[in-house]
């Protein structure tokens, strides 16, 4: 029985950016056929099976895909069935997130090391002793009587340093015009606290324990160290411990800056993935509907079966 196959291809083109190129084995030249091979394979099913085949795929929404990828890069591409692109965006986000935590952790570790080094080599008690000495010299503290350290008469004793009333009085004099200081040491050991002790040496430099290594007064090195940074000519000269401390601080900042860069790249990856997911949905929606029809009709005395395939993009 002669079987006549009539193909009805109705193609609605929304975007012509992608087409399936099919080479005809019976022709020496290539020709482009506007249908999806997977859908066309339905034509090879049995007549009974094809006769009941009719399916419509739902369009996907670009806004949904964009929001999904904005939250988790690659998720919107999975929604649009673009799996390779999803893998790329997800892997990139994982690498950037890992890098962020690695460098942020390095910055935190270096910051802790730096602070421990500062606590060991910079003396807050020595600094407040200098404030006390300046207050006495400027006569801005009337009738002060503080106990001094027997090993170093320039330094107030540990008991006085722990006395909150004494520290309160010293803090009130820290920025007195007569003393000439320009900054206020934080009451707690904040980041600003650790920044000040090496940046403003004219005020806080006296607290570093190896300042005597820069002085040339062999008869009274303690006094020479006491007034060393009072001279602006010496502000460019830093002790070995200050140099090491500053290097730690810079290294910590570099780690934190790299972590911040990784975070910014992560945000960019989220944005790019959102745009790409919307594009993937647009491409997916190009070919979403198909229907297969089977009809029987007589051609003269013979029954002819007609197959119809509707494909729309």
LINWO-V222339 format. One record per residue. SS is DSSP state (~ for helix, > for strand, _ for the rest). Layout:
# LINWO-V222339
((SS) (SS))
This chain:
# LINWO-V222339
((_) (_) (_) (_) (_) (_) (_) (_) (_) (_) (_) (_) (_) (_) (_) (_) (_) (_) (_) (_) (>) (>) (_) (_) (_) (_) (_) (_) (_) (_) (>) (>) (_) (_) (_) (_) (~) (~) (~) (~) (~) (~) (~) (~) (_) (_) (~) (~) (~) (~) (~) (_) (_) (>) (>) (>) (_) (_) (_) (_) (_) (~) (~) (~) (~) (~) (~) (~) (~) (~) (~) (_) (_) (_) (~) (~) (~) (~) (~) (_) (_) (_) (~) (~) (~) (~) (~) (~) (~) (~) (~) (~) (~) (~) (~) (~) (~) (~) (~) (~) (~) (~) (~) (~) (~) (~) (~) (~) (~) (~) (~) (~) (~) (~) (~) (~) (~) (~) (~) (~) (~) (>) (_) (~) (~) (~) (~) (~) (~) (~) (~) (~) (~) (~) (~) (~) (~) (~) (_) (_) (_) (_) (_) (_) (_) (_) (_) (>) (>) (_) (_) (>) (>) (>) (>) (>) (_) (~) (~) (~) (~) (~) (_) (~) (~) (~) (~) (~) (~) (~) (~) (~) (~) (_) (_) (_) (_) (_) (_) (_) (_) (_) (_) (_) (_) (_) (_) (_) (_) (_) (~) (~) (~) (~) (~) (~) (~) (~) (~) (_) (~) (~) (~) (~) (~) (~) (~) (>) (_) (_) (~) (~) (~) (~) (_) (_) (_) (_) (_) (_) (~) (~) (~) (~) (~) (~) (_) (~) (~) (~) (_) (~) (~) (~) (_) (_) (_) (_) (_) (~) (~) (~) (~) (~) (~) (~) (~) (~) (~) (~) (~) (~) (~) (~) (~) (~) (~) (~) (~) (~) (~) (~) (~) (~) (~) (~) (~) (~) (~) (~) (~) (~) (~) (~) (~) (~) (~) (~) (~) (~) (~) (~) (~) (~) (_) (_) (_) (_) (>) (>) (>) (>) (>) (>) (>) (>) (>) (>) (>) (_) (_) (>) (>) (>) (>) (>) (>) (>) (>) (>) (>) (>) (_))
